[in-house]
Amino acid sequence: MALYQNIDRQSLRTKYSGYFVPTIILLGIIISLVLVSFGEDKSEFPEFITDAFTFTAWVNQGEDYLKEHYRWITRLIASYVKAGYFMFEDFLIDSPWIFIAALIVLPSLAFGGIRLAIFMLIGTLYWGMVGLWESAMETLALMGLSVVLSVFVGVILGIFCALSDRFERGMKPVLDTMQVMPAFVYLIPAMFFFGIGGAPAILATMIYSMPPIIRLTNLGIRQVPDQTIETATSFGSSKRQILFKVQIPLALPSIMMGVNQTIMMALALVVLATFIGAQGLGSEIWIAIRKLDVGAGMEGGLCVLFMAIMFDRFSKAFSKESVTLPADSQKFYLLPQTWDIYPIARLIEKPLTYIHFIFGFIFSGIVRVFSYILEQIISIINKNLATGVSHFLNLHYFFISGILILVGIYLYDTHIMAIGTFPESWNLSIRDEIASGVKALTVNPTFISITKGIRSSVVIYLLRPLDMYLTYLPYWFTIATLVLISWASVGFRFAITTIILLLFIGACGIWIEAMITLSSVLISVLLCFVIGVPIGIIASYNPRFKAVNEVVLDAMQTLPYFCYLIPVLMFFGGGAFSALLATIIYSIPPIIRLTVLGLSQVSVTYSEVSTSFGGSLLQTLRKVKFPLAVPSLVMGFNQTVMMAFAMQIVTPLIGGKGLGLEVFNGLARSDTGRSLAAGIGICLLAMIIDRISLAWTKKQRDALGI
């Protein structure tokens, strides 16, 4: 009898266990709505806590103390960085424009081929044609020195991480914090410790862009097979020899990928560095935004876009030269390879092959003549050395001929005729055309009615209700909810961590601002899902749409988020809706990509089985593909949330509120503590949701046996 009772209880538990979590969620929503309806004012943290926990005052006092006693150290560091920056900047600005163009194009030709070289030439000419050559050089100087310092320090730290498990464990939480911290936050301590201008911008950019190179250097060295290391050891190699002659050379592909990501992150921050006095393209864009000069802002934004794509493509092409790959993968196409299905694409690509052959023939001829002359001179001293030099020159004829061309340009400029700056007669500025086109569209009654309807619907039915809901919801209930979610998703330890982090936000007196930021992020992510998932579904079923979609997403993901403010400001002006829209545009690529990836990775066998049982296309998608693609969708959610949080730091420039606005207000009042507290608040919220979503992803993968 007892056995039957136990079986019945177990069956009932199994039957109703699936309703437990939804029931808890439903009860939580009902209770929260009741609490909000009876709330008379916004939920503020108790004053006795916020008054006692004077974090902002402690930061400001610490800043004053460090400035008073250790200012000489920061000034010394800043002076060396500033000297290097000015030297590099003067070199780029004072050099003939043809020399700089050749310095960019020729390495691209050597490593990426004629297609990459043409693209780099187009981008370089665009900087000059729109009258932003000097600003582009200033941005290149900032980015170049930042990347060099980041790579130098990052590779060293990555090697230490690879060689010491203890050092790696110590660096991991630091790197995790650095990667979720919004970029703009790095500028705050840099400005107050190192002043304004290029030096603090370089140091902040260096710290911000360092995590990828550290992680990927560590990963690349650790992935070297143990058998390879054992073989080197058996031949009597020391640890230093194994590191520099075995591990690092084999880890070069991973290291170069880290360099690529470092370049992209550095460019994103140097554009923002205009807010602490750094010059460059960011300054031009910010001036255009302040003046509501749509055309000038768009020109500057396109310059940044070209620069981002150019150096992204070059670093990837360069990394391919560091490892033996199949012949097809080493080719660099001017157009996406997926466009080969179009006759016009093949028509464009074919002549480029012949042009590349002609360049190769000319360059090899020049180098052969040069190597022959050099070989005859060196052979007088040492014939073996002469042969080796000749072989090296002929093998790297693109690289050597590029150096000869650069030397020729320099000698022509210094001894024959000064080339000078970019010719003003080549100016093809399009700012007036862009401004007039935008103006014609924004005064169109149909466009006004559509945008007004969308704006009012989103603000009235989504943004304001959620803002009020979260700000009027008692702080203790919000904390309890997030702690329960953390406990259920990650575990008890992280639940305790969540309590501490949320109490820190509340004690700093920024709880309401944090809730406004959270509501903006949640709505942005929701709309990203509503828009992005259908686009991803269409792309997974339509190859042509997928090819175009990939091109658009590549451009979106290489563009620094500061530049997304320009098109939104052009068509929608300022305000909360514009801030929300900019966040959506910036954050949507991951969910589209990972929806396509998740659906594409589902085995064709499952679809065929579903079809054989009479399942329609929609049924197969809803009941087969989507459940199997859930881990990828959750990962897309995670990345979308992180990007949405990162965008909150700049949306106040066009009317956004929340913690980002607190950061700017703190900067305006020279209140470092307030700015830093708000920046940390964004980081802490992002960390909580990041850990929860990653844990959820892991559970979904484990459930599917992936």
Summary of the structure (lengths in Angstrom):
residues: 706
radius of gyration: 28.7
end to end distance: 41.7
largest distance: 107.7
contacts: 2345
relative contact order: 0.10
helix: 85%
strand: 0%
